[in-house]
Amino acid sequence: MTMPPFPAGYRASGVLLHVTSLPSLYGIGDVGPAAVAWVDRLHDAGQRWWQALPLGPTGYGDSPYQSLSSFAGNPLLISPDWLIEDDLVRPADCAGAAFSPATVDFDAVTRFKYALLETVWKNFRAGARSDLRADFEHFAQEQARWLDDYALFRALKARYDGASYLDWPEDLIRRAPAALDQARRDLTSQVDRVRFVQFLLFRQGARLKAHARAKDVRLIGDLPFFVSPDSSDVWANPELFLLDASHRPRVVAGVPPDYFSAQGQRWGNPIYDWDALAARGYRWCIDRMRALLAHVDGIRLDHFRAFAAAWHIPAAAPTAQSGRWAPGPGAGFFGAVDKALNGLPFVAEDLGIITSDVSALRDEFHIPGTRVLQFAFDGHDDNPYLPHNYVANTVVYTGTHDNPTTRGWCEELPDAERGNLWRYLKRTPGTGADAAPALLHLAWSSVAALAIAPLQDVLNLGKEARMNQPGSPQGNWRWRVTDEQLSGSALESLRELTRTSARAEPAMAATS
């Protein structure tokens, strides 16, 4: 399979759509039949890439960027239909729940899915599908490096009513061996249940990935740079982070003040101890990437600039203003990863404050950069997001999950920038409804090796279909596409655009 960096002459396209946004009867998209049908639609539309958001179990605010683990999958993505097919539950176990087809009600979905998975576990313990036991035990042994800690973390989190691990008893925070052993004994069934759910999810994910490969559709996953402060990652590996004696962060992540925010952004994520990670050959980071590559073909490296330098904020500081730039792992990291993975199947999310050291690191390892058309029309001819400034080893997007839909964006643009847009396109000024097709054409016709649009832009949807509003803690990640929307002519139009832009058949043969 062709993966970044892209070979000379490569041209392809794809669609950005999180798994949770797929249609299903169960209130949330999953990796089952709806995902298989989506892959088929992409194939029929001439698309070679499907990009999703992070796939881990979500914590605060249901955000896929605040995961409880860098290695585990989100149980909400398990397909009930495939559980029925596997004789682990009955159709009646999935009946009776009614969900909105257009939004995700995370509370209702979580109650439904976790009750269903409890039934699955009880049935399996009672002898259902005993032929899976050997595969389950093999999975648990193969993934034990992260799975054992994660399973105990989730069991303890349930015991303490979802509280942050920093609010658990002190001996559990410090991971005193006697306390951990006692917890494992007390919570044996709960721990094994978490392991089994991960086994089912990885099994279903492998089935989806195999189908995508058969359809010549490649999958791009998303790897957040930082981990959540309340995660099994930090709890199980405190020596890899800059923590104090109480296991609390000494410094936290964010970005400095800029044009958009006078106080900057204080994200609150713990910061890596890169010296400790380097001393171990970056093994934990490499394992984290391998875990995601079990499900996908390529990885979007979120917040790529932090590999060169990250903004460190004192943990006690209320804003990001008192932070400082501190070096990231740099070229030594990517050299180790390249050797371990035998390649660098990455796309760099090099947005934000990008300095020459960031670009140099990206280019040294031939990692494709990211360009977003919604950032292009400030009136400056040297704007790096304008297509005439692209190099071929680039992925161009109309917008991202953090942007408004292109239709909504255009409708709210200041008059000067809206004028810049239509002048650049050499078109008579149009309405918001004209903007998404125009940016799709601009992206697809550019020299960028890969062009990607959020499905919302392919469908030309308005602001009601926005996925995430950065800085707004409520109402995000809920948008879903309906079967009716997918049954229209938008994907046929995308197929024709892809054909006329010479992206339907990659110019270079796929490599493995």
C-alpha positions as CSV (number, residue, x, y, z in Angstrom):
1,M,0.0,0.0,0.0
2,T,1.3,3.5,-0.9
3,M,1.9,5.5,2.3
4,P,3.5,8.9,2.8
5,P,6.0,10.2,1.9
6,F,4.4,10.2,-1.5
7,P,6.4,9.1,-4.6
8,A,6.9,11.5,-7.5
9,G,3.8,11.7,-9.6
10,Y,1.4,10.3,-7.0
11,R,-2.1,11.9,-7.1
12,A,-5.0,10.7,-5.0
13,S,-7.8,12.0,-2.8
14,G,-10.0,11.1,0.1
15,V,-12.5,12.1,2.7
16,L,-12.3,13.0,6.3
17,L,-15.0,11.4,8.4
18,H,-14.8,10.2,12.0
19,V,-16.1,6.7,12.7
20,T,-18.7,8.0,15.2
21,S,-20.3,10.1,12.4
22,L,-21.3,7.1,10.3
23,P,-25.0,6.1,10.1
24,S,-26.1,3.2,12.3
25,L,-29.2,2.1,14.3
26,Y,-27.3,2.4,17.5
27,G,-26.8,6.1,18.0
28,I,-23.2,6.2,16.9
29,G,-21.1,5.1,14.0
30,D,-19.0,1.9,14.5
31,V,-16.5,-0.3,12.7
32,G,-19.2,-2.7,11.4
33,P,-21.5,-2.9,8.4
34,A,-21.9,0.9,8.1
35,A,-18.1,1.3,7.9
36,V,-17.8,-1.4,5.3
37,A,-20.5,0.3,3.3
38,W,-18.7,3.6,3.6
39,V,-15.5,2.0,2.3
40,D,-17.5,0.7,-0.7
41,R,-18.9,4.2,-1.3
42,L,-15.4,5.7,-1.2
43,H,-14.1,3.0,-3.6
44,D,-17.0,3.7,-6.0
45,A,-16.3,7.4,-5.9
46,G,-12.7,6.9,-6.8
47,Q,-11.4,7.8,-3.4
48,R,-8.2,6.1,-2.1
49,W,-8.1,7.5,1.4
50,W,-10.4,7.6,4.5
51,Q,-9.1,9.7,7.3
52,A,-10.7,9.5,10.8
53,L,-10.0,11.2,14.2
54,P,-8.3,9.4,17.1
55,L,-9.9,6.0,17.9
56,G,-9.1,5.8,21.6
57,P,-11.6,5.6,24.5
58,T,-12.8,9.2,25.2
59,G,-12.6,10.9,28.5
60,Y,-13.4,14.6,29.3
61,G,-16.0,16.2,27.0
62,D,-16.2,13.0,24.8
63,S,-13.2,14.4,22.9
64,P,-11.2,11.9,20.8
65,Y,-8.2,14.1,21.7
66,Q,-8.6,13.4,25.4
67,S,-8.3,9.7,25.4
68,L,-8.0,7.4,28.5
69,S,-5.3,5.4,26.6
70,S,-3.0,5.8,23.6
71,F,-3.2,2.1,22.9
72,A,-6.8,1.0,23.6
73,G,-9.7,1.4,21.2
74,N,-13.0,3.1,22.0
75,P,-15.6,0.5,23.1
76,L,-18.4,2.7,21.7
77,L,-17.0,1.8,18.2
78,I,-17.8,-1.9,18.5
79,S,-20.5,-3.0,16.1
80,P,-23.6,-4.6,17.7
81,D,-24.4,-6.1,14.3
82,W,-21.2,-8.1,14.3
83,L,-21.7,-9.1,17.9
84,I,-25.0,-10.6,16.8
85,E,-23.3,-12.3,13.8
86,D,-20.8,-13.8,16.2
87,D,-23.6,-15.2,18.4
88,L,-22.4,-13.2,21.4
89,V,-25.7,-11.4,21.8
90,R,-29.2,-11.9,20.4
91,P,-31.0,-9.3,18.2
92,A,-33.4,-8.8,21.1
93,D,-30.5,-7.6,23.2
94,C,-30.0,-4.7,20.8
95,A,-33.6,-3.8,20.3
96,G,-35.8,-1.2,21.9
97,A,-33.3,1.7,22.1
98,A,-34.2,4.7,19.9
99,F,-31.5,7.2,18.9
100,S,-31.3,10.3,16.8
101,P,-29.9,9.6,13.3
102,A,-28.2,13.0,13.0
103,T,-26.4,13.5,16.4
104,V,-24.6,11.4,19.0
105,D,-26.1,11.5,22.5
106,F,-23.0,10.2,24.2
107,D,-24.7,9.6,27.6
108,A,-27.4,7.4,26.0
109,V,-25.1,5.6,23.7
110,T,-22.6,4.8,26.5
111,R,-25.4,3.4,28.7
112,F,-26.6,1.2,25.8
113,K,-23.2,0.0,24.6
114,Y,-21.8,-0.8,28.0
115,A,-25.0,-2.7,29.0
116,L,-24.7,-4.6,25.8
117,L,-21.0,-5.4,26.4
118,E,-21.8,-6.6,29.9
119,T,-24.2,-9.0,28.3
120,V,-21.5,-10.1,25.8
121,W,-19.1,-10.8,28.7
122,K,-21.7,-12.8,30.7
123,N,-22.5,-14.9,27.6
124,F,-18.8,-15.5,26.9
125,R,-18.1,-16.5,30.5
126,A,-21.1,-18.9,30.3
127,G,-19.6,-20.6,27.3
128,A,-20.8,-18.7,24.2
129,R,-18.3,-18.9,21.4
130,S,-15.8,-20.9,23.4
131,D,-13.8,-21.3,20.2
132,L,-12.7,-17.6,20.7
133,R,-11.1,-18.3,24.0
134,A,-7.7,-19.3,22.6
135,D,-7.7,-16.2,20.3
136,F,-8.6,-14.0,23.3
137,E,-5.8,-15.4,25.4
138,H,-3.3,-15.0,22.6
139,F,-4.4,-11.3,22.2
140,A,-4.2,-10.7,25.9
141,Q,-0.6,-12.1,26.0
142,E,0.4,-10.2,22.8
143,Q,-0.9,-6.9,24.1
144,A,-0.1,-7.3,27.7
145,R,2.5,-4.5,27.7
146,W,-0.3,-1.9,27.6
147,L,-3.4,-4.0,28.1
148,D,-2.8,-5.1,31.7
149,D,-2.3,-1.6,33.0
150,Y,-5.2,-0.2,30.9
151,A,-7.6,-2.9,32.1
152,L,-6.8,-2.4,35.7
153,F,-7.0,1.4,35.2
154,R,-10.5,1.2,33.8
155,A,-11.6,-1.3,36.5
156,L,-10.3,1.1,39.2
157,K,-11.8,4.1,37.5
158,A,-15.2,2.3,37.7
159,R,-14.6,1.4,41.4
160,Y,-14.0,5.1,42.2
161,D,-17.0,6.4,40.2
162,G,-15.0,7.8,37.3
163,A,-12.7,9.9,39.5
164,S,-9.4,11.0,38.2
165,Y,-6.6,8.6,39.2
166,L,-5.0,11.5,41.1
167,D,-8.0,11.3,43.5
168,W,-7.6,7.5,44.2
169,P,-5.9,6.2,47.4
170,E,-2.3,7.3,47.6
171,D,-0.9,3.8,47.3
172,L,-2.7,3.3,44.0
173,I,-1.5,6.7,42.7
174,R,2.0,5.6,43.5
175,R,1.4,2.1,42.1
176,A,2.6,0.4,45.3
177,P,3.0,-3.3,44.2
178,A,1.0,-4.7,47.1
179,A,-1.9,-2.3,46.4
180,L,-1.8,-3.2,42.7
181,D,-1.8,-6.9,43.5
182,Q,-4.7,-6.6,45.8
183,A,-6.7,-4.5,43.2
184,R,-6.1,-7.2,40.6
185,R,-7.4,-9.9,42.9
186,D,-10.4,-7.8,43.9
187,L,-11.3,-6.8,40.3
188,T,-10.3,-9.9,38.4
189,S,-13.6,-10.2,36.5
190,Q,-13.8,-6.5,35.7
191,V,-10.2,-6.5,34.4
192,D,-10.8,-9.5,32.2
193,R,-14.0,-7.9,30.9
194,V,-12.0,-4.8,29.8
195,R,-9.5,-7.1,28.1
196,F,-12.2,-9.0,26.3
197,V,-13.9,-5.9,25.0
198,Q,-10.6,-4.7,23.5
199,F,-10.1,-8.1,21.9
200,L,-13.5,-7.8,20.3
201,L,-12.8,-4.3,19.1
202,F,-9.4,-5.2,17.6
203,R,-11.0,-8.2,15.9
204,Q,-13.7,-6.1,14.3
205,G,-11.1,-3.4,13.4
206,A,-9.0,-6.0,11.6
207,R,-12.0,-7.1,9.6
208,L,-12.7,-3.6,8.5
209,K,-9.1,-2.9,7.6
210,A,-8.9,-6.1,5.5
211,H,-12.1,-5.0,3.6
212,A,-10.6,-1.6,3.0
213,R,-7.4,-3.1,1.6
214,A,-9.4,-5.3,-0.7
215,K,-11.1,-2.2,-2.0
216,D,-7.8,-0.3,-2.4
217,V,-8.9,2.2,0.2
218,R,-6.2,3.3,2.7
219,L,-6.9,4.4,6.2
220,I,-5.3,7.5,7.9
221,G,-5.5,7.5,11.7
222,D,-4.8,10.5,14.0
223,L,-2.2,10.4,16.8
224,P,-2.5,13.3,19.3
225,F,0.9,14.6,20.3
226,F,0.1,14.8,24.0
227,V,-1.8,12.3,26.2
228,S,-4.7,13.1,28.6
229,P,-3.7,14.0,32.2
230,D,-6.2,11.4,33.4
231,S,-5.1,8.3,31.4
232,S,-3.6,4.9,31.9
233,D,-0.6,6.3,29.9
234,V,0.4,8.7,32.7
235,W,-0.7,6.4,35.6
236,A,1.3,3.4,34.3
237,N,4.4,5.3,33.1
238,P,4.9,8.3,35.4
239,E,8.7,8.1,34.8
240,L,8.1,9.2,31.2
241,F,6.5,12.5,32.1
242,L,7.6,15.7,33.9
243,L,5.7,15.1,37.2
244,D,6.3,16.1,40.8
245,A,6.6,13.9,43.8
246,S,2.8,13.7,44.0
247,H,2.6,12.5,40.4
248,R,1.0,15.8,39.3
249,P,2.4,17.6,36.2
250,R,5.2,20.2,36.9
251,V,4.5,21.8,33.5
252,V,1.6,21.5,31.1
253,A,1.0,21.9,27.4
254,G,-0.5,24.7,25.4
255,V,0.4,27.4,22.9
256,P,1.6,31.0,23.5
257,P,-0.4,34.2,23.1
258,D,-1.1,35.1,19.5
259,Y,-3.4,37.1,17.3
260,F,-6.4,34.9,18.2
261,S,-5.8,34.7,22.0
262,A,-4.1,37.3,24.1
263,Q,-3.6,34.8,26.9
264,G,-2.7,31.9,24.7
265,Q,-4.2,28.4,25.2
266,R,-3.6,26.3,28.3
267,W,-4.4,22.7,27.4
268,G,-3.3,21.1,30.7
269,N,-1.7,17.9,29.2
270,P,1.4,16.6,30.9
271,I,4.7,17.1,29.1
272,Y,7.0,14.2,28.2
273,D,10.4,13.7,29.8
274,W,12.3,13.3,26.5
275,D,15.5,12.4,28.2
276,A,13.8,9.4,29.9
277,L,12.2,8.4,26.6
278,A,15.4,8.7,24.6
279,A,17.2,6.5,27.2
280,R,14.7,3.8,26.4
281,G,15.1,4.2,22.7
282,Y,11.7,5.9,22.5
283,R,10.2,2.4,22.8
284,W,6.9,3.7,24.4
285,C,6.3,6.2,21.6
286,I,7.1,3.5,19.0
287,D,4.7,1.1,20.6
288,R,2.1,3.8,20.6
289,M,2.5,4.2,16.9
290,R,2.5,0.5,16.2
291,A,-0.8,0.2,18.2
292,L,-2.5,2.7,15.8
293,L,-0.9,1.1,12.7
294,A,-2.6,-2.1,13.6
295,H,-5.8,-0.3,12.5
296,V,-4.6,2.1,9.8
297,D,-2.1,2.5,7.0
298,G,-0.9,6.0,7.8
299,I,-0.9,8.4,10.7
300,R,-1.6,12.1,11.0
301,L,0.9,13.5,13.6
302,D,-1.1,16.0,15.5
303,H,0.7,19.2,16.7
304,F,3.8,18.3,14.7
305,R,5.6,21.5,15.7
306,A,6.1,20.0,19.2
307,F,8.5,17.5,17.9
308,A,10.8,20.5,17.3
309,A,9.7,22.6,20.4
310,A,6.7,22.7,22.6
311,W,5.2,25.5,24.8
312,H,5.8,24.5,28.5
313,I,3.5,26.3,31.0
314,P,4.1,26.1,34.8
315,A,1.3,23.8,36.1
316,A,0.2,26.5,38.7
317,A,-0.1,29.2,36.0
318,P,-3.8,30.0,35.2
319,T,-3.0,31.0,31.6
320,A,-0.4,30.2,28.9
321,Q,1.3,33.6,29.1
322,S,4.1,32.5,31.4
323,G,5.1,29.6,29.3
324,R,8.4,29.0,27.4
325,W,9.5,27.1,24.4
326,A,11.4,23.9,25.2
327,P,13.0,21.6,22.8
328,G,11.2,18.5,21.5
329,P,12.9,15.2,20.6
330,G,13.8,16.4,17.1
331,A,15.6,14.3,14.5
332,G,16.9,11.6,16.9
333,F,13.3,10.6,17.5
334,F,12.4,10.2,13.9
335,G,15.6,8.4,13.2
336,A,14.7,5.8,15.9
337,V,11.1,5.6,14.6
338,D,12.2,5.1,11.0
339,K,14.5,2.3,12.0
340,A,11.8,0.6,14.1
341,L,9.0,0.9,11.7
342,N,11.0,0.6,8.5
343,G,9.6,3.8,7.2
344,L,7.7,6.9,8.3
345,P,4.0,6.6,7.3
346,F,3.1,10.0,8.5
347,V,1.4,13.3,7.6
348,A,2.6,16.3,9.6
349,E,-0.1,18.5,11.0
350,D,2.2,21.5,10.8
351,L,-0.4,24.2,11.5
352,G,-0.1,27.1,14.0
353,I,3.1,28.9,14.8
354,I,5.6,27.2,12.4
355,T,9.2,28.3,12.6
356,S,12.1,27.3,10.4
357,D,13.2,24.4,12.7
358,V,9.8,22.8,12.4
359,S,9.8,22.9,8.6
360,A,13.4,21.7,8.5
361,L,12.5,18.7,10.7
362,R,9.5,17.8,8.5
363,D,11.6,18.1,5.3
364,E,14.6,16.2,6.6
365,F,12.4,13.1,6.9
366,H,10.3,13.9,3.8
367,I,7.1,14.0,5.8
368,P,4.2,15.5,3.9
369,G,2.9,18.8,5.4
370,T,-0.6,20.0,5.8
371,R,-2.3,22.9,4.0
372,V,-5.8,24.1,4.7
373,L,-7.6,26.2,2.1
374,Q,-9.8,28.0,4.7
375,F,-6.6,29.7,6.0
376,A,-5.5,30.9,2.5
377,F,-7.4,34.1,1.8
378,D,-5.8,36.8,3.9
379,G,-4.8,38.8,0.8
380,H,-1.0,37.9,1.0
381,D,0.4,36.3,-2.1
382,D,3.0,34.4,-0.1
383,N,0.4,32.8,2.2
384,P,1.6,29.1,2.4
385,Y,-2.0,27.8,2.2
386,L,-2.5,29.2,-1.3
387,P,-2.2,26.4,-3.8
388,H,0.4,28.2,-6.0
389,N,2.8,27.9,-3.0
390,Y,2.5,24.1,-2.5
391,V,5.1,21.4,-3.1
392,A,3.9,18.0,-4.3
393,N,4.6,16.2,-1.0
394,T,1.7,17.9,0.6
395,V,-1.8,17.0,1.9
396,V,-4.3,19.7,1.1
397,Y,-7.7,20.0,3.0
398,T,-10.6,22.3,2.4
399,G,-11.0,22.4,6.2
400,T,-10.4,20.2,9.2
401,H,-12.5,18.9,12.1
402,D,-11.7,22.1,14.0
403,N,-12.9,24.4,11.2
404,P,-16.4,25.4,10.3
405,T,-17.8,23.7,7.3
406,T,-16.7,25.5,4.2
407,R,-20.2,26.7,3.5
408,G,-20.5,28.0,7.0
409,W,-17.0,29.5,6.9
410,C,-17.8,31.5,3.7
411,E,-21.0,32.8,5.1
412,E,-19.2,34.3,8.0
413,L,-16.1,35.6,6.3
414,P,-15.3,39.3,6.5
415,D,-16.1,41.0,3.2
416,A,-12.4,41.6,2.4
417,E,-11.5,37.9,2.7
418,R,-14.6,36.8,0.8
419,G,-13.5,39.1,-2.0
420,N,-10.0,37.6,-1.8
421,L,-11.5,34.1,-2.2
422,W,-13.4,34.9,-5.3
423,R,-10.6,36.9,-6.9
424,Y,-8.2,34.0,-6.4
425,L,-10.7,31.7,-8.0
426,K,-11.2,34.2,-10.8
427,R,-14.9,33.8,-10.4
428,T,-17.9,36.1,-10.0
429,P,-18.6,36.4,-6.2
430,G,-21.0,33.7,-5.1
431,T,-22.8,32.6,-2.0
432,G,-21.8,30.3,0.8
433,A,-23.4,27.4,-1.1
434,D,-20.9,28.0,-3.9
435,A,-17.8,28.0,-1.6
436,A,-17.5,24.2,-0.9
437,P,-17.6,23.1,-4.5
438,A,-15.1,25.8,-5.4
439,L,-12.6,24.8,-2.7
440,L,-13.0,21.1,-3.5
441,H,-12.1,21.9,-7.1
442,L,-9.2,24.1,-5.9
443,A,-7.8,21.4,-3.7
444,W,-8.3,18.6,-6.2
445,S,-6.7,20.6,-9.0
446,S,-3.6,21.6,-6.9
447,V,-0.2,19.9,-7.1
448,A,-0.6,18.4,-3.7
449,A,-0.1,14.6,-3.8
450,L,-3.2,14.1,-1.7
451,A,-6.4,16.1,-1.5
452,I,-8.9,15.5,1.4
453,A,-12.2,17.2,2.3
454,P,-14.4,16.6,5.3
455,L,-17.6,14.8,4.2
456,Q,-19.5,17.9,5.3
457,D,-17.9,19.8,2.5
458,V,-18.5,17.1,0.0
459,L,-22.2,17.3,1.0
460,N,-22.1,21.1,1.0
461,L,-23.5,21.3,4.5
462,G,-23.8,24.4,6.7
463,K,-22.7,25.4,10.1
464,E,-25.1,22.9,11.7
465,A,-22.8,20.2,10.6
466,R,-19.6,21.5,12.3
467,M,-17.8,18.7,14.2
468,N,-15.8,20.8,16.8
469,Q,-15.6,24.3,18.0
470,P,-12.2,24.8,19.7
471,G,-12.5,26.5,23.1
472,S,-16.2,25.5,23.5
473,P,-16.4,22.5,25.9
474,Q,-20.0,21.5,25.1
475,G,-21.8,20.2,22.0
476,N,-18.8,18.9,20.1
477,W,-18.1,15.6,18.3
478,R,-21.8,14.9,17.9
479,W,-22.5,15.3,14.1
480,R,-23.6,12.3,12.1
481,V,-24.3,11.8,8.5
482,T,-27.6,10.1,7.5
483,D,-28.2,7.4,4.9
484,E,-30.4,9.9,3.0
485,Q,-27.5,12.4,2.7
486,L,-25.2,9.6,1.5
487,S,-27.8,8.6,-1.1
488,G,-27.7,11.9,-3.0
489,S,-25.5,12.9,-5.9
490,A,-22.6,14.4,-4.0
491,L,-20.4,11.3,-4.2
492,E,-21.1,11.0,-7.9
493,S,-19.9,14.6,-8.3
494,L,-16.9,13.8,-6.3
495,R,-16.1,10.8,-8.5
496,E,-16.3,13.1,-11.6
497,L,-14.1,15.7,-10.0
498,T,-11.6,13.1,-9.0
499,R,-11.5,11.7,-12.5
500,T,-11.0,15.1,-14.2
501,S,-8.3,16.0,-11.7
502,A,-6.3,12.9,-12.5
503,R,-6.7,11.6,-8.9
504,A,-8.9,8.6,-9.6
505,E,-6.1,6.2,-10.3
506,P,-2.8,7.0,-8.6
507,A,-0.1,7.6,-11.1
508,M,2.3,5.3,-9.3
509,A,1.6,1.7,-8.6
510,A,0.9,0.9,-5.0
511,T,3.8,-0.4,-3.0
512,S,3.7,-2.6,0.1
